[in-house]
Amino acid sequence: MAERWAKVAVAPNETDALLMDGVLKDAGIPSLIQRAAGFDAPDFLAAGPRDVLVPGSLMEEARQVLEDTTGLGSYAP
């Protein structure tokens, strides 16, 4: 059975989401970025919120990594 991915943070835009994605991947935590519901139109380009997802089993570790990175912990839902 495939592991469920869980939302660890909501970034206000693609740039911040990419920053979080990089921090998590540098810590060895796989992550995915997806457009938040209601903002999935291509017209938004890099604007609009993004959900940052990690495997559910790594949720607490991912939250800690983001919390330890100045300013990123505030994006946790």
PDB file of N, CA, C and O in Angstrom:
ATOM      1  N   MET A   1       0.839  -1.188   0.000  1.00  0.00           N
ATOM      2  CA  MET A   1       0.000   0.000   0.000  1.00  0.00           C
ATOM      3  C   MET A   1       0.882   1.249   0.000  1.00  0.00           C
ATOM      4  O   MET A   1       1.843   1.341   0.764  1.00  0.00           O
ATOM      5  N   ALA A   2       0.553   2.182  -0.843  1.00  0.00           N
ATOM      6  CA  ALA A   2       1.331   3.416  -0.965  1.00  0.00           C
ATOM      7  C   ALA A   2       1.120   4.313   0.253  1.00  0.00           C
ATOM      8  O   ALA A   2       0.033   4.382   0.827  1.00  0.00           O
ATOM      9  N   GLU A   3       2.188   4.987   0.617  1.00  0.00           N
ATOM     10  CA  GLU A   3       2.105   5.900   1.762  1.00  0.00           C
ATOM     11  C   GLU A   3       1.373   7.179   1.365  1.00  0.00           C
ATOM     12  O   GLU A   3       1.536   7.682   0.253  1.00  0.00           O
ATOM     13  N   ARG A   4       0.578   7.687   2.276  1.00  0.00           N
ATOM     14  CA  ARG A   4      -0.134   8.953   2.039  1.00  0.00           C
ATOM     15  C   ARG A   4       0.816  10.121   2.263  1.00  0.00           C
ATOM     16  O   ARG A   4       1.674  10.091   3.146  1.00  0.00           O
ATOM     17  N   TRP A   5       0.643  11.138   1.449  1.00  0.00           N
ATOM     18  CA  TRP A   5       1.394  12.369   1.607  1.00  0.00           C
ATOM     19  C   TRP A   5       0.522  13.342   2.387  1.00  0.00           C
ATOM     20  O   TRP A   5      -0.698  13.360   2.223  1.00  0.00           O
ATOM     21  N   ALA A   6       1.149  14.149   3.233  1.00  0.00           N
ATOM     22  CA  ALA A   6       0.416  15.077   4.090  1.00  0.00           C
ATOM     23  C   ALA A   6       0.951  16.493   3.899  1.00  0.00           C
ATOM     24  O   ALA A   6       2.129  16.698   3.606  1.00  0.00           O
ATOM     25  N   LYS A   7       0.060  17.461   4.072  1.00  0.00           N
ATOM     26  CA  LYS A   7       0.443  18.869   3.941  1.00  0.00           C
ATOM     27  C   LYS A   7       1.209  19.296   5.181  1.00  0.00           C
ATOM     28  O   LYS A   7       0.688  19.248   6.295  1.00  0.00           O
ATOM     29  N   VAL A   8       2.456  19.714   4.975  1.00  0.00           N
ATOM     30  CA  VAL A   8       3.287  20.166   6.093  1.00  0.00           C
ATOM     31  C   VAL A   8       3.323  21.693   6.173  1.00  0.00           C
ATOM     32  O   VAL A   8       3.606  22.255   7.232  1.00  0.00           O
ATOM     33  N   ALA A   9       3.035  22.362   5.052  1.00  0.00           N
ATOM     34  CA  ALA A   9       3.063  23.833   5.048  1.00  0.00           C
ATOM     35  C   ALA A   9       2.237  24.361   3.882  1.00  0.00           C
ATOM     36  O   ALA A   9       1.976  23.656   2.908  1.00  0.00           O
ATOM     37  N   VAL A  10       1.837  25.616   4.009  1.00  0.00           N
ATOM     38  CA  VAL A  10       1.159  26.332   2.930  1.00  0.00           C
ATOM     39  C   VAL A  10       1.985  27.586   2.664  1.00  0.00           C
ATOM     40  O   VAL A  10       2.095  28.467   3.516  1.00  0.00           O
ATOM     41  N   ALA A  11       2.556  27.650   1.479  1.00  0.00           N
ATOM     42  CA  ALA A  11       3.368  28.805   1.101  1.00  0.00           C
ATOM     43  C   ALA A  11       2.484  29.841   0.403  1.00  0.00           C
ATOM     44  O   ALA A  11       1.547  29.470  -0.303  1.00  0.00           O
ATOM     45  N   PRO A  12       2.766  31.127   0.590  1.00  0.00           N
ATOM     46  CA  PRO A  12       1.943  32.166  -0.034  1.00  0.00           C
ATOM     47  C   PRO A  12       2.142  32.264  -1.545  1.00  0.00           C
ATOM     48  O   PRO A  12       1.308  32.834  -2.248  1.00  0.00           O
ATOM     49  N   ASN A  13       3.262  31.699  -2.048  1.00  0.00           N
ATOM     50  CA  ASN A  13       3.534  31.756  -3.492  1.00  0.00           C
ATOM     51  C   ASN A  13       4.536  30.670  -3.867  1.00  0.00           C
ATOM     52  O   ASN A  13       5.061  29.976  -2.997  1.00  0.00           O
ATOM     53  N   GLU A  14       4.796  30.527  -5.159  1.00  0.00           N
ATOM     54  CA  GLU A  14       5.684  29.466  -5.632  1.00  0.00           C
ATOM     55  C   GLU A  14       7.120  29.641  -5.145  1.00  0.00           C
ATOM     56  O   GLU A  14       7.796  28.656  -4.848  1.00  0.00           O
ATOM     57  N   THR A  15       7.585  30.868  -5.062  1.00  0.00           N
ATOM     58  CA  THR A  15       8.959  31.123  -4.626  1.00  0.00           C
ATOM     59  C   THR A  15       9.200  30.593  -3.215  1.00  0.00           C
ATOM     60  O   THR A  15      10.194  29.908  -2.972  1.00  0.00           O
ATOM     61  N   ASP A  16       8.306  30.901  -2.291  1.00  0.00           N
ATOM     62  CA  ASP A  16       8.453  30.410  -0.919  1.00  0.00           C
ATOM     63  C   ASP A  16       8.307  28.890  -0.865  1.00  0.00           C
ATOM     64  O   ASP A  16       8.990  28.229  -0.083  1.00  0.00           O
ATOM     65  N   ALA A  17       7.421  28.335  -1.690  1.00  0.00           N
ATOM     66  CA  ALA A  17       7.248  26.885  -1.733  1.00  0.00           C
ATOM     67  C   ALA A  17       8.530  26.208  -2.207  1.00  0.00           C
ATOM     68  O   ALA A  17       8.920  25.175  -1.664  1.00  0.00           O
ATOM     69  N   LEU A  18       9.184  26.778  -3.213  1.00  0.00           N
ATOM     70  CA  LEU A  18      10.441  26.215  -3.706  1.00  0.00           C
ATOM     71  C   LEU A  18      11.537  26.290  -2.652  1.00  0.00           C
ATOM     72  O   LEU A  18      12.367  25.387  -2.557  1.00  0.00           O
ATOM     73  N   LEU A  19      11.547  27.352  -1.864  1.00  0.00           N
ATOM     74  CA  LEU A  19      12.508  27.477  -0.772  1.00  0.00           C
ATOM     75  C   LEU A  19      12.296  26.353   0.248  1.00  0.00           C
ATOM     76  O   LEU A  19      13.252  25.700   0.667  1.00  0.00           O
ATOM     77  N   MET A  20      11.037  26.135   0.644  1.00  0.00           N
ATOM     78  CA  MET A  20      10.731  25.066   1.597  1.00  0.00           C
ATOM     79  C   MET A  20      11.077  23.695   1.019  1.00  0.00           C
ATOM     80  O   MET A  20      11.626  22.841   1.715  1.00  0.00           O
ATOM     81  N   ASP A  21      10.753  23.494  -0.252  1.00  0.00           N
ATOM     82  CA  ASP A  21      11.064  22.241  -0.933  1.00  0.00           C
ATOM     83  C   ASP A  21      12.569  21.969  -0.880  1.00  0.00           C
ATOM     84  O   ASP A  21      12.988  20.848  -0.592  1.00  0.00           O
ATOM     85  N   GLY A  22      13.372  22.984  -1.154  1.00  0.00           N
ATOM     86  CA  GLY A  22      14.827  22.837  -1.121  1.00  0.00           C
ATOM     87  C   GLY A  22      15.352  22.526   0.265  1.00  0.00           C
ATOM     88  O   GLY A  22      16.227  21.675   0.424  1.00  0.00           O
ATOM     89  N   VAL A  23      14.825  23.208   1.271  1.00  0.00           N
ATOM     90  CA  VAL A  23      15.251  22.971   2.658  1.00  0.00           C
ATOM     91  C   VAL A  23      14.930  21.535   3.067  1.00  0.00           C
ATOM     92  O   VAL A  23      15.757  20.855   3.676  1.00  0.00           O
ATOM     93  N   LEU A  24      13.728  21.082   2.730  1.00  0.00           N
ATOM     94  CA  LEU A  24      13.330  19.717   3.078  1.00  0.00           C
ATOM     95  C   LEU A  24      14.187  18.687   2.344  1.00  0.00           C
ATOM     96  O   LEU A  24      14.646  17.718   2.950  1.00  0.00           O
ATOM     97  N   LYS A  25      14.402  18.886   1.068  1.00  0.00           N
ATOM     98  CA  LYS A  25      15.206  17.927   0.292  1.00  0.00           C
ATOM     99  C   LYS A  25      16.651  17.902   0.769  1.00  0.00           C
ATOM    100  O   LYS A  25      17.277  16.842   0.779  1.00  0.00           O
ATOM    101  N   ASP A  26      17.197  19.063   1.170  1.00  0.00           N
ATOM    102  CA  ASP A  26      18.554  19.102   1.734  1.00  0.00           C
ATOM    103  C   ASP A  26      18.643  18.300   3.022  1.00  0.00           C
ATOM    104  O   ASP A  26      19.703  17.775   3.365  1.00  0.00           O
ATOM    105  N   ALA A  27      17.509  18.206   3.745  1.00  0.00           N
ATOM    106  CA  ALA A  27      17.464  17.436   4.988  1.00  0.00           C
ATOM    107  C   ALA A  27      17.141  15.954   4.720  1.00  0.00           C
ATOM    108  O   ALA A  27      17.004  15.169   5.659  1.00  0.00           O
ATOM    109  N   GLY A  28      17.022  15.577   3.442  1.00  0.00           N
ATOM    110  CA  GLY A  28      16.745  14.193   3.096  1.00  0.00           C
ATOM    111  C   GLY A  28      15.277  13.812   3.153  1.00  0.00           C
ATOM    112  O   GLY A  28      14.936  12.631   3.201  1.00  0.00           O
ATOM    113  N   ILE A  29      14.404  14.821   3.149  1.00  0.00           N
ATOM    114  CA  ILE A  29      12.954  14.579   3.220  1.00  0.00           C
ATOM    115  C   ILE A  29      12.351  14.856   1.843  1.00  0.00           C
ATOM    116  O   ILE A  29      12.408  15.989   1.364  1.00  0.00           O
ATOM    117  N   PRO A  30      11.774  13.838   1.201  1.00  0.00           N
ATOM    118  CA  PRO A  30      11.137  14.090  -0.097  1.00  0.00           C
ATOM    119  C   PRO A  30       9.932  14.999   0.069  1.00  0.00           C
ATOM    120  O   PRO A  30       9.218  14.913   1.069  1.00  0.00           O
ATOM    121  N   SER A  31       9.703  15.863  -0.900  1.00  0.00           N
ATOM    122  CA  SER A  31       8.555  16.768  -0.813  1.00  0.00           C
ATOM    123  C   SER A  31       8.002  17.046  -2.197  1.00  0.00           C
ATOM    124  O   SER A  31       8.687  16.887  -3.207  1.00  0.00           O
ATOM    125  N   LEU A  32       6.752  17.462  -2.216  1.00  0.00           N
ATOM    126  CA  LEU A  32       6.055  17.834  -3.442  1.00  0.00           C
ATOM    127  C   LEU A  32       5.397  19.186  -3.230  1.00  0.00           C
ATOM    128  O   LEU A  32       5.014  19.539  -2.115  1.00  0.00           O
ATOM    129  N   ILE A  33       5.272  19.931  -4.309  1.00  0.00           N
ATOM    130  CA  ILE A  33       4.566  21.215  -4.264  1.00  0.00           C
ATOM    131  C   ILE A  33       3.341  21.083  -5.155  1.00  0.00           C
ATOM    132  O   ILE A  33       3.427  20.584  -6.276  1.00  0.00           O
ATOM    133  N   GLN A  34       2.202  21.534  -4.648  1.00  0.00           N
ATOM    134  CA  GLN A  34       1.006  21.548  -5.488  1.00  0.00           C
ATOM    135  C   GLN A  34       0.242  22.840  -5.252  1.00  0.00           C
ATOM    136  O   GLN A  34       0.243  23.390  -4.151  1.00  0.00           O
ATOM    137  N   ARG A  35      -0.404  23.308  -6.301  1.00  0.00           N
ATOM    138  CA  ARG A  35      -1.203  24.530  -6.180  1.00  0.00           C
ATOM    139  C   ARG A  35      -2.342  24.281  -5.197  1.00  0.00           C
ATOM    140  O   ARG A  35      -2.950  23.210  -5.195  1.00  0.00           O
ATOM    141  N   ALA A  36      -2.618  25.256  -4.381  1.00  0.00           N
ATOM    142  CA  ALA A  36      -3.722  25.145  -3.428  1.00  0.00           C
ATOM    143  C   ALA A  36      -5.048  25.132  -4.192  1.00  0.00           C
ATOM    144  O   ALA A  36      -5.165  25.699  -5.278  1.00  0.00           O
ATOM    145  N   ALA A  37      -6.020  24.485  -3.607  1.00  0.00           N
ATOM    146  CA  ALA A  37      -7.342  24.405  -4.236  1.00  0.00           C
ATOM    147  C   ALA A  37      -7.855  25.804  -4.557  1.00  0.00           C
ATOM    148  O   ALA A  37      -7.738  26.723  -3.747  1.00  0.00           O
ATOM    149  N   GLY A  38      -8.420  25.950  -5.743  1.00  0.00           N
ATOM    150  CA  GLY A  38      -8.954  27.240  -6.161  1.00  0.00           C
ATOM    151  C   GLY A  38      -7.938  28.118  -6.870  1.00  0.00           C
ATOM    152  O   GLY A  38      -8.297  29.151  -7.435  1.00  0.00           O
ATOM    153  N   PHE A  39      -6.677  27.719  -6.847  1.00  0.00           N
ATOM    154  CA  PHE A  39      -5.612  28.485  -7.498  1.00  0.00           C
ATOM    155  C   PHE A  39      -4.894  27.636  -8.533  1.00  0.00           C
ATOM    156  O   PHE A  39      -3.714  27.853  -8.809  1.00  0.00           O
ATOM    157  N   ASP A  40      -5.604  26.666  -9.110  1.00  0.00           N
ATOM    158  CA  ASP A  40      -4.959  25.745 -10.029  1.00  0.00           C
ATOM    159  C   ASP A  40      -5.028  26.180 -11.491  1.00  0.00           C
ATOM    160  O   ASP A  40      -4.723  25.390 -12.384  1.00  0.00           O
ATOM    161  N   ALA A  41      -5.424  27.425 -11.742  1.00  0.00           N
ATOM    162  CA  ALA A  41      -5.464  27.954 -13.107  1.00  0.00           C
ATOM    163  C   ALA A  41      -4.069  28.424 -13.520  1.00  0.00           C
ATOM    164  O   ALA A  41      -3.394  29.102 -12.746  1.00  0.00           O
ATOM    165  N   PRO A  42      -3.634  28.074 -14.722  1.00  0.00           N
ATOM    166  CA  PRO A  42      -2.302  28.490 -15.186  1.00  0.00           C
ATOM    167  C   PRO A  42      -2.123  30.007 -15.225  1.00  0.00           C
ATOM    168  O   PRO A  42      -0.991  30.492 -15.214  1.00  0.00           O
ATOM    169  N   ASP A  43      -3.214  30.754 -15.270  1.00  0.00           N
ATOM    170  CA  ASP A  43      -3.121  32.214 -15.328  1.00  0.00           C
ATOM    171  C   ASP A  43      -2.449  32.810 -14.090  1.00  0.00           C
ATOM    172  O   ASP A  43      -1.954  33.936 -14.135  1.00  0.00           O
ATOM    173  N   PHE A  44      -2.432  32.068 -13.000  1.00  0.00           N
ATOM    174  CA  PHE A  44      -1.822  32.586 -11.770  1.00  0.00           C
ATOM    175  C   PHE A  44      -0.294  32.557 -11.823  1.00  0.00           C
ATOM    176  O   PHE A  44       0.364  33.230 -11.030  1.00  0.00           O
ATOM    177  N   LEU A  45       0.280  31.778 -12.757  1.00  0.00           N
ATOM    178  CA  LEU A  45       1.733  31.626 -12.884  1.00  0.00           C
ATOM    179  C   LEU A  45       2.344  31.300 -11.521  1.00  0.00           C
ATOM    180  O   LEU A  45       1.972  30.294 -10.916  1.00  0.00           O
ATOM    181  N   ALA A  46       3.271  32.122 -11.021  1.00  0.00           N
ATOM    182  CA  ALA A  46       3.926  31.834  -9.746  1.00  0.00           C
ATOM    183  C   ALA A  46       3.154  32.382  -8.553  1.00  0.00           C
ATOM    184  O   ALA A  46       3.517  32.116  -7.407  1.00  0.00           O
ATOM    185  N   ALA A  47       2.088  33.147  -8.812  1.00  0.00           N
ATOM    186  CA  ALA A  47       1.297  33.729  -7.722  1.00  0.00           C
ATOM    187  C   ALA A  47       0.339  32.685  -7.159  1.00  0.00           C
ATOM    188  O   ALA A  47       0.089  31.649  -7.774  1.00  0.00           O
ATOM    189  N   GLY A  48      -0.173  32.977  -6.007  1.00  0.00           N
ATOM    190  CA  GLY A  48      -1.151  32.088  -5.391  1.00  0.00           C
ATOM    191  C   GLY A  48      -0.487  31.079  -4.475  1.00  0.00           C
ATOM    192  O   GLY A  48       0.671  30.711  -4.673  1.00  0.00           O
ATOM    193  N   PRO A  49      -1.227  30.637  -3.473  1.00  0.00           N
ATOM    194  CA  PRO A  49      -0.663  29.731  -2.466  1.00  0.00           C
ATOM    195  C   PRO A  49      -0.338  28.347  -3.023  1.00  0.00           C
ATOM    196  O   PRO A  49      -0.950  27.878  -3.983  1.00  0.00           O
ATOM    197  N   ARG A  50       0.640  27.713  -2.391  1.00  0.00           N
ATOM    198  CA  ARG A  50       1.056  26.357  -2.738  1.00  0.00           C
ATOM    199  C   ARG A  50       1.073  25.514  -1.472  1.00  0.00           C
ATOM    200  O   ARG A  50       1.466  25.985  -0.405  1.00  0.00           O
ATOM    201  N   ASP A  51       0.644  24.266  -1.602  1.00  0.00           N
ATOM    202  CA  ASP A  51       0.747  23.303  -0.506  1.00  0.00           C
ATOM    203  C   ASP A  51       2.065  22.558  -0.655  1.00  0.00           C
ATOM    204  O   ASP A  51       2.439  22.155  -1.756  1.00  0.00           O
ATOM    205  N   VAL A  52       2.761  22.380   0.450  1.00  0.00           N
ATOM    206  CA  VAL A  52       3.995  21.597   0.461  1.00  0.00           C
ATOM    207  C   VAL A  52       3.669  20.283   1.165  1.00  0.00           C
ATOM    208  O   VAL A  52       3.243  20.273   2.320  1.00  0.00           O
ATOM    209  N   LEU A  53       3.874  19.177   0.454  1.00  0.00           N
ATOM    210  CA  LEU A  53       3.510  17.853   0.951  1.00  0.00           C
ATOM    211  C   LEU A  53       4.745  17.006   1.208  1.00  0.00           C
ATOM    212  O   LEU A  53       5.745  17.111   0.499  1.00  0.00           O
ATOM    213  N   VAL A  54       4.662  16.163   2.234  1.00  0.00           N
ATOM    214  CA  VAL A  54       5.714  15.196   2.552  1.00  0.00           C
ATOM    215  C   VAL A  54       5.044  13.857   2.881  1.00  0.00           C
ATOM    216  O   VAL A  54       3.855  13.825   3.198  1.00  0.00           O
ATOM    217  N   PRO A  55       5.799  12.751   2.807  1.00  0.00           N
ATOM    218  CA  PRO A  55       5.218  11.481   3.238  1.00  0.00           C
ATOM    219  C   PRO A  55       4.752  11.593   4.694  1.00  0.00           C
ATOM    220  O   PRO A  55       5.434  12.178   5.535  1.00  0.00           O
ATOM    221  N   GLY A  56       3.588  11.025   4.967  1.00  0.00           N
ATOM    222  CA  GLY A  56       3.011  11.134   6.309  1.00  0.00           C
ATOM    223  C   GLY A  56       3.934  10.686   7.418  1.00  0.00           C
ATOM    224  O   GLY A  56       3.909  11.254   8.509  1.00  0.00           O
ATOM    225  N   SER A  57       4.755   9.668   7.159  1.00  0.00           N
ATOM    226  CA  SER A  57       5.655   9.152   8.199  1.00  0.00           C
ATOM    227  C   SER A  57       6.777  10.134   8.533  1.00  0.00           C
ATOM    228  O   SER A  57       7.434   9.991   9.563  1.00  0.00           O
ATOM    229  N   LEU A  58       7.002  11.129   7.673  1.00  0.00           N
ATOM    230  CA  LEU A  58       8.065  12.117   7.901  1.00  0.00           C
ATOM    231  C   LEU A  58       7.524  13.485   8.302  1.00  0.00           C
ATOM    232  O   LEU A  58       8.259  14.472   8.334  1.00  0.00           O
ATOM    233  N   MET A  59       6.235  13.530   8.606  1.00  0.00           N
ATOM    234  CA  MET A  59       5.569  14.804   8.906  1.00  0.00           C
ATOM    235  C   MET A  59       6.219  15.549  10.072  1.00  0.00           C
ATOM    236  O   MET A  59       6.532  16.733   9.945  1.00  0.00           O
ATOM    237  N   GLU A  60       6.423  14.890  11.180  1.00  0.00           N
ATOM    238  CA  GLU A  60       6.991  15.566  12.355  1.00  0.00           C
ATOM    239  C   GLU A  60       8.422  16.030  12.094  1.00  0.00           C
ATOM    240  O   GLU A  60       8.804  17.132  12.489  1.00  0.00           O
ATOM    241  N   GLU A  61       9.202  15.195  11.434  1.00  0.00           N
ATOM    242  CA  GLU A  61      10.577  15.570  11.111  1.00  0.00           C
ATOM    243  C   GLU A  61      10.590  16.784  10.178  1.00  0.00           C
ATOM    244  O   GLU A  61      11.397  17.697  10.351  1.00  0.00           O
ATOM    245  N   ALA A  62       9.694  16.788   9.190  1.00  0.00           N
ATOM    246  CA  ALA A  62       9.612  17.908   8.252  1.00  0.00           C
ATOM    247  C   ALA A  62       9.203  19.191   8.968  1.00  0.00           C
ATOM    248  O   ALA A  62       9.765  20.255   8.708  1.00  0.00           O
ATOM    249  N   ARG A  63       8.238  19.096   9.856  1.00  0.00           N
ATOM    250  CA  ARG A  63       7.819  20.293  10.623  1.00  0.00           C
ATOM    251  C   ARG A  63       8.983  20.851  11.428  1.00  0.00           C
ATOM    252  O   ARG A  63       9.176  22.065  11.502  1.00  0.00           O
ATOM    253  N   GLN A  64       9.756  19.951  12.031  1.00  0.00           N
ATOM    254  CA  GLN A  64      10.901  20.386  12.842  1.00  0.00           C
ATOM    255  C   GLN A  64      11.945  21.078  11.971  1.00  0.00           C
ATOM    256  O   GLN A  64      12.502  22.103  12.362  1.00  0.00           O
ATOM    257  N   VAL A  65      12.208  20.521  10.791  1.00  0.00           N
ATOM    258  CA  VAL A  65      13.175  21.132   9.878  1.00  0.00           C
ATOM    259  C   VAL A  65      12.713  22.531   9.479  1.00  0.00           C
ATOM    260  O   VAL A  65      13.506  23.472   9.486  1.00  0.00           O
ATOM    261  N   LEU A  66      11.446  22.671   9.135  1.00  0.00           N
ATOM    262  CA  LEU A  66      10.932  23.988   8.753  1.00  0.00           C
ATOM    263  C   LEU A  66      10.926  24.954   9.929  1.00  0.00           C
ATOM    264  O   LEU A  66      11.189  26.145   9.763  1.00  0.00           O
ATOM    265  N   GLU A  67      10.623  24.439  11.119  1.00  0.00           N
ATOM    266  CA  GLU A  67      10.614  25.290  12.311  1.00  0.00           C
ATOM    267  C   GLU A  67      12.025  25.775  12.642  1.00  0.00           C
ATOM    268  O   GLU A  67      12.216  26.913  13.072  1.00  0.00           O
ATOM    269  N   ASP A  68      13.009  24.899  12.435  1.00  0.00           N
ATOM    270  CA  ASP A  68      14.401  25.258  12.721  1.00  0.00           C
ATOM    271  C   ASP A  68      14.970  26.234  11.699  1.00  0.00           C
ATOM    272  O   ASP A  68      16.014  26.840  11.940  1.00  0.00           O
ATOM    273  N   THR A  69      14.301  26.393  10.568  1.00  0.00           N
ATOM    274  CA  THR A  69      14.741  27.324   9.532  1.00  0.00           C
ATOM    275  C   THR A  69      13.992  28.631   9.737  1.00  0.00           C
ATOM    276  O   THR A  69      12.769  28.679   9.605  1.00  0.00           O
ATOM    277  N   THR A  70      14.708  29.665  10.053  1.00  0.00           N
ATOM    278  CA  THR A  70      14.117  30.954  10.408  1.00  0.00           C
ATOM    279  C   THR A  70      12.995  31.360   9.466  1.00  0.00           C
ATOM    280  O   THR A  70      13.195  31.463   8.255  1.00  0.00           O
ATOM    281  N   GLY A  71      11.825  31.588  10.023  1.00  0.00           N
ATOM    282  CA  GLY A  71      10.699  32.103   9.270  1.00  0.00           C
ATOM    283  C   GLY A  71       9.834  31.067   8.586  1.00  0.00           C
ATOM    284  O   GLY A  71       8.670  31.352   8.305  1.00  0.00           O
ATOM    285  N   LEU A  72      10.347  29.867   8.299  1.00  0.00           N
ATOM    286  CA  LEU A  72       9.549  28.907   7.555  1.00  0.00           C
ATOM    287  C   LEU A  72       8.540  28.176   8.409  1.00  0.00           C
ATOM    288  O   LEU A  72       7.524  27.714   7.890  1.00  0.00           O
ATOM    289  N   GLY A  73       8.787  28.055   9.710  1.00  0.00           N
ATOM    290  CA  GLY A  73       7.855  27.364  10.581  1.00  0.00           C
ATOM    291  C   GLY A  73       6.502  28.034  10.656  1.00  0.00           C
ATOM    292  O   GLY A  73       5.509  27.384  10.983  1.00  0.00           O
ATOM    293  N   SER A  74       6.441  29.332  10.358  1.00  0.00           N
ATOM    294  CA  SER A  74       5.177  30.064  10.429  1.00  0.00           C
ATOM    295  C   SER A  74       4.217  29.651   9.318  1.00  0.00           C
ATOM    296  O   SER A  74       3.044  30.021   9.360  1.00  0.00           O
ATOM    297  N   TYR A  75       4.679  28.898   8.331  1.00  0.00           N
ATOM    298  CA  TYR A  75       3.815  28.465   7.233  1.00  0.00           C
ATOM    299  C   TYR A  75       3.127  27.131   7.501  1.00  0.00           C
ATOM    300  O   TYR A  75       2.346  26.664   6.673  1.00  0.00           O
ATOM    301  N   ALA A  76       3.404  26.519   8.634  1.00  0.00           N
ATOM    302  CA  ALA A  76       2.760  25.241   8.966  1.00  0.00           C
ATOM    303  C   ALA A  76       1.275  25.493   9.211  1.00  0.00           C
ATOM    304  O   ALA A  76       0.896  26.476   9.847  1.00  0.00           O
ATOM    305  N   PRO A  77       0.430  24.578   8.691  1.00  0.00           N
ATOM    306  CA  PRO A  77      -1.028  24.773   8.870  1.00  0.00           C
ATOM    307  C   PRO A  77      -1.464  24.563  10.302  1.00  0.00           C
ATOM    308  O   PRO A  77      -2.648  24.689  10.612  1.00  0.00           O
TER     309      PRO A  77
END
